[in-house]
């Protein structure tokens, strides 16, 4: 059972591991993402163009490339972190960036598939400030579009040089994603207290599967296609997994205390929705008077603002940020434990900062 911690959080998860100073020559995260997107986007659009026109339109809509009906839109399909990890994984293995493009396309397609289906399961009506695919086209068509994206991902990777053996790795990662999603859905049905409550260790395992597995797979697939030895592939997979958990934990903190102008979500939103996020679970496990009051409040469906105050008083916010800091340190250990090429490693560290050092 974790010790109750002071309520004031560190400014950043990196406070748990010390400052991380990038050399002046290191590219910014936006430069890394833009470079990789420019490289991958033509291949991604070509792959989507192979789908049935109706399914292709829904896929393009999910990426933000078009409106309902097919009219062009100016969207970019999100940050592109997974495709960047695949490209950087290939470069870290000493291969040209283009070697990682098939892996980048495959993981972007799988990510898009997972979001289309997640929105249906969660009944989310909007994503990136516009209707989700199921809301815009209907539930049945959206399910089919998600299936098409998944099938296209496997085909794209299988057709790449050396990609046939990588399909198994992508499928295994997707199995973990699905397992994590299943656990996340089941958590909602479990009580806040008692022997059947969700434990922090269960949450960590869920986050590694739901969020970390595909990030790790992205970096590992790029390295695999780049001819890296198994030890390098494994190190990049571990780095991506730890990065995914750190990202998810910071996202949990933002889901309660984040600035709505930055997150696009209302303050205390996750508590209003009664989500079992890590700060709350850590607070409930803390040996602090605020923990028992928090448990009673959550069980009774009480005020979200008061719940947020109790989570903080029980140390949940600080403990969650400390957890994110430990995951950042684990990313650094994984990167430092393998023979990787620069400047790809610098690019990976830039993405680490971009995903974890967000506005709190």
C-alpha positions in Angstrom: 0.0 0.0 0.0 1.6 3.3 -1.0 2.5 6.0 1.5 0.3 9.0 1.4 2.1 11.9 -0.3 1.9 15.7 -0.1 -0.8 17.1 -2.3 1.4 19.5 -4.3 2.6 17.8 -7.5 5.9 18.2 -9.2 5.8 20.5 -12.2 6.5 17.5 -14.5 6.9 13.7 -14.4 10.5 14.4 -15.3 10.9 15.8 -11.8 11.2 12.2 -10.6 14.2 11.5 -12.8 15.9 14.9 -13.0 16.0 17.4 -15.8 16.3 16.3 -19.3 18.2 18.8 -21.4 18.4 18.3 -25.2 21.4 19.5 -27.1 20.8 22.5 -29.4 21.2 20.3 -32.5 18.4 17.9 -31.4 15.3 18.4 -33.6 12.1 19.4 -31.8 9.2 16.9 -31.6 7.2 18.9 -34.1 10.1 18.7 -36.6 10.4 14.9 -36.0 6.7 14.5 -36.5 6.5 16.7 -39.6 9.4 14.9 -41.2 8.0 11.5 -40.6 4.5 12.5 -41.7 5.8 13.9 -45.0 7.6 10.6 -45.6 4.7 8.3 -44.6 1.6 10.2 -45.7 1.8 9.4 -49.5 2.1 5.6 -48.7 -0.7 5.8 -46.2 -3.0 7.5 -48.6 -2.1 5.0 -51.3 -3.0 2.2 -49.0 -6.3 3.7 -48.1 -7.0 4.2 -51.8 -6.9 0.4 -52.3 -10.1 0.0 -50.2 -13.7 -0.1 -51.6 -14.6 3.5 -52.3 -17.2 3.7 -49.6 -14.9 2.2 -47.0 -12.1 4.3 -48.3 -14.2 7.4 -47.7 -14.9 6.4 -44.1 -11.2 5.6 -43.6 -10.2 9.0 -45.0 -12.8 10.7 -42.8 -11.3 9.0 -39.7 -7.9 10.4 -40.6 -9.4 13.9 -41.1 -8.7 14.0 -44.8 -12.2 14.5 -46.0 -15.8 15.4 -44.9 -18.8 13.2 -45.1 -19.4 12.7 -48.9 -15.7 12.9 -49.7 -15.1 16.7 -50.0 -11.4 17.3 -49.1 -10.6 18.5 -45.6 -7.4 19.9 -44.1 -6.9 17.2 -41.4 -3.7 15.4 -40.7 -5.0 12.3 -38.9 -3.7 13.2 -35.5 -0.2 13.6 -34.1 1.4 10.7 -36.0 3.4 9.5 -33.1 3.2 5.8 -33.9 4.3 6.3 -37.5 7.2 8.4 -36.3 8.3 5.7 -33.9 8.3 3.2 -36.8 10.5 5.4 -38.9 12.8 6.3 -36.0 13.0 2.6 -35.1 14.3 1.8 -38.6 16.8 4.7 -38.5 17.9 3.7 -35.0 18.8 0.3 -36.5 21.0 2.0 -39.1 18.5 1.6 -42.0 17.2 4.4 -44.2 14.0 6.1 -43.0 12.0 4.7 -45.9 12.6 1.2 -44.7 10.3 1.8 -41.8 7.4 3.3 -43.9 5.5 0.0 -44.3 5.6 -0.5 -40.6 4.5 3.1 -40.1 1.6 2.7 -42.4 0.5 -0.5 -40.7 0.5 0.9 -37.2 -1.3 4.0 -38.3 -4.0 1.8 -39.9 -4.3 -0.3 -36.8 -4.5 2.8 -34.6 -7.2 4.2 -36.7 -9.1 0.9 -36.6 -8.9 0.8 -32.8 -10.2 4.4 -32.5 -13.2 3.8 -34.8 -14.2 0.7 -32.8 -13.4 2.4 -29.4 -15.7 5.3 -30.3 -18.5 2.8 -30.9 -17.9 0.9 -27.7 -17.7 4.1 -25.6 -20.6 5.8 -27.5 -18.4 8.8 -28.1 -20.1 11.2 -30.5 -17.1 13.4 -31.2 -13.4 13.1 -31.9 -11.1 15.9 -32.8 -14.0 18.3 -32.5 -16.2 16.6 -35.2 -18.6 13.6 -35.3 -17.0 10.2 -34.9 -17.2 7.8 -37.8 -20.1 5.8 -36.4 -22.0 9.0 -35.7 -21.4 10.3 -39.2 -22.0 7.1 -41.1 -23.8 4.7 -38.8 -22.7 2.0 -36.5 -22.7 -0.9 -39.0 -20.7 1.0 -41.6 -18.2 2.1 -39.0 -17.6 -1.4 -37.8 -17.0 -2.5 -41.4 -14.6 0.4 -42.0 -12.7 -0.5 -38.9 -12.4 -4.1 -40.1 -11.2 -2.9 -43.5 -8.5 -0.7 -41.8 -7.3 -3.7 -39.8 -7.2 -6.0 -42.8 -5.3 -3.3 -44.8 -2.7 -3.0 -42.1 -1.9 -6.7 -42.2 -1.7 -6.7 -46.0 0.5 -3.6 -46.1 3.0 -5.2 -43.6 2.9 -8.6 -45.2 3.8 -7.2 -48.6 6.8 -5.2 -47.3 10.3 -6.7 -47.8 10.8 -8.8 -44.7 7.4 -8.0 -43.5 5.8 -11.5 -43.5 7.5 -12.3 -40.3 6.5 -9.0 -38.8 2.8 -9.7 -39.2 2.9 -12.0 -36.2 4.4 -9.3 -34.0 1.7 -6.8 -35.1 -1.0 -9.4 -34.4 0.4 -10.2 -31.0 0.5 -6.4 -30.1 -3.1 -6.0 -31.3 -4.1 -9.0 -29.1 -2.7 -7.1 -26.2 -4.5 -3.9 -27.2 -7.8 -5.8 -27.3 -7.1 -7.4 -23.9 -6.3 -4.0 -22.4 -9.5 -2.5 -23.9 -11.5 -5.4 -22.5 -10.0 -4.9 -19.0 -10.8 -1.1 -19.3 -14.4 -1.8 -20.1 -14.7 -4.3 -17.3 -13.2 -1.9 -14.8 -16.2 0.3 -15.2 -18.4 -2.4 -13.7 -16.3 -3.1 -10.7 -16.8 -1.4 -7.3 -14.7 1.4 -5.8 -14.0 -0.6 -2.6 -13.8 -4.1 -1.3 -12.0 -7.2 -2.5 -13.2 -6.8 -6.1 -12.0 -3.2 -6.6 -9.5 -2.3 -9.3 -6.0 -2.4 -8.0 -3.3 0.0 -9.3 -1.2 -3.0 -10.5 -4.2 -4.1 -12.7 -4.5 -0.7 -14.1 -0.8 -0.6 -15.0 -1.2 -3.9 -16.9 -4.2 -2.5 -18.7 -2.4 0.7 -19.7 0.6 -1.2 -21.0 -1.7 -3.3 -23.2 -4.2 -0.7 -24.3 -1.7 2.1 -24.9 1.9 0.8 -24.6 1.7 -2.3 -26.8 1.1 -0.5 -30.1 3.7 2.2 -29.3 6.3 -0.5 -28.5 5.3 -2.5 -31.6 5.7 0.6 -33.8 9.3 1.2 -32.8 10.1 -2.5 -32.9 8.6 -3.1 -36.3 10.6 -0.3 -37.8 13.8 -1.8 -36.4 12.8 -5.3 -37.5 12.3 -4.2 -41.1 15.6 -2.3 -40.8 17.4 -5.6 -40.0 18.1 -4.9 -36.3 19.1 -7.9 -34.1 16.5 -9.2 -31.7 18.1 -7.4 -28.7 17.6 -4.1 -30.4 14.1 -4.9 -31.4 13.2 -5.9 -27.8 14.8 -2.7 -26.4 12.8 -0.5 -28.7 9.6 -2.4 -27.9 10.2 -2.0 -24.2 10.9 1.7 -24.6 7.7 2.2 -26.5 5.7 0.3 -23.9 7.1 2.3 -21.0 6.4 5.5 -23.0 2.8 4.4 -23.5 2.2 3.9 -19.8 3.8 7.3 -19.0 1.6 8.9 -21.6 -1.5 7.3 -20.2 -0.7 8.2 -16.7 -0.1 11.9 -17.6 -3.4 11.7 -19.6 -5.1 10.5 -16.5 -3.8 13.5 -14.5 -4.9 15.9 -17.3 -8.3 14.2 -17.4 -8.9 15.5 -13.8 -6.9 18.7 -13.5 -5.9 19.7 -17.0 -6.7 23.1 -18.5 -9.8 22.7 -20.7 -8.3 25.1 -23.2 -5.4 22.7 -23.7 -7.1 19.3 -23.3 -10.4 20.2 -24.9 -12.2 18.4 -22.0 -14.0 19.9 -19.0 -12.0 20.1 -15.8 -12.6 17.1 -13.5 -14.2 15.4 -16.6 -12.9 11.9 -15.8 -14.3 12.1 -12.3 -17.7 13.2 -13.6 -17.6 10.1 -15.8 -16.5 8.0 -12.9 -13.5 6.6 -14.7 -11.1 4.5 -12.7 -7.9 6.3 -13.5 -4.5 5.8 -11.8 -4.6 9.0 -9.6 -7.9 7.9 -8.2 -6.9 4.2 -7.6 -3.6 5.3 -6.0 -5.5 7.7 -3.7 -8.0 5.0 -2.7 -5.1 2.7 -1.7 -3.4 5.4 0.3 -3.3 5.2 4.2 -4.8 8.6 4.5 -8.1 9.8 6.0 -9.0 11.4 2.7 -8.9 8.0 1.0 -11.9 6.6 3.0 -13.9 9.8 2.4 -13.1 9.6 -1.3 -14.3 6.0 -1.4 -17.6 6.9 0.2 -18.1 9.9 -2.1 -17.4 7.9 -5.3 -19.7 5.1 -4.2 -22.5 7.6 -3.5 -21.9 9.3 -6.9 -20.9 12.6 -5.2 -19.5 15.9 -6.5 -16.6 15.7 -8.9 -14.9 18.8 -7.6 -14.9 17.5 -4.1 -13.6 14.1 -5.3 -10.7 15.8 -7.1 -9.8 17.6 -3.9 -9.8 14.4 -2.0 -7.7 12.6 -4.6 -5.1 15.3 -4.3 -5.2 15.3 -0.5 -4.7 11.6 -0.4 -1.7 11.9 -2.6 -3.1 10.4 -5.8 -2.0 13.2 -8.1 1.6 13.3 -6.9 1.9 9.5 -6.8 0.6 9.3 -10.4 3.2 11.8 -11.6 5.9 9.9 -9.7 4.7 6.8 -11.6 5.0 8.6 -14.9 8.5 9.7 -13.9 9.6 6.1 -13.2 8.3 5.1 -16.6 10.3 7.9 -18.2 13.4 6.6 -16.5 12.6 3.1 -17.8 12.4 4.5 -21.3 15.8 6.0 -20.9 17.2 2.7 -19.6 15.8 0.8 -22.5 17.3 3.2 -25.0 20.6 3.3 -23.2 20.8 -0.5 -23.1 20.9 -1.1 -26.8 23.2 -0.1 -29.7 21.2 2.6 -31.5 22.1 5.1 -34.1 21.9 8.8 -33.8 20.2 11.1 -34.6 17.3 8.7 -34.3 17.7 8.3 -30.6 17.6 12.1 -30.2 14.3 12.0 -32.2 12.9 9.4 -29.9 13.8 11.5 -26.8 12.1 14.5 -28.4 8.9 12.5 -28.8 9.3 11.3 -25.1 9.2 15.0 -24.0 6.4 15.8 -26.3 4.1 13.0 -25.0 5.0 13.3 -21.3 5.9 17.0 -20.6 2.4 18.3 -21.3 0.6 21.2 -19.7 -0.5 20.1 -16.2 
